[in-house]
Amino acid sequence: MLKHRGFPGRMPGSDFQFTIRRANPKGATPLVRRERYRDRRPADRRADAAFMAALWEAFGDQPFERGNLDAGRLSWLFGREVLPVDDPFDPESYEALLVIDETAARVAFPEVFGDDA
């Protein structure tokens, strides 16, 4: 499992986890698309935005390996702002390649990109 050095481990001042410390010996937690409903707590929305900002700062529009990125946090963005690169995609692989859909990310998180004029 690739460890993304320099990537924040959690959202500052919170318990929202962004990375995991070690691989699960039973296999990687599968990535699934989680539905983000309008009534989500403000703290959850801030965590999504902070995670997207960290992803954008670390990887930009380039493909990246899932590695030690937290599956739960990725799943809130997966299928919308974060897309699989490979076809077929293995949602249970630490080596799976992902990429940020910049257009969708700018619409969902304009504050991350400075588009909230």
ABEGO torsion letter per residue (X at the ends): XBBBBGBBABBBGBABBABBABBBAAEBBBBBBBBBBAABBAAAAAAAAAAAAAAAAAAEABBBBAEABBAAAAAAABGBABBBABOBBBAABAABBBBBBAAAAAAABAAAAGAAX
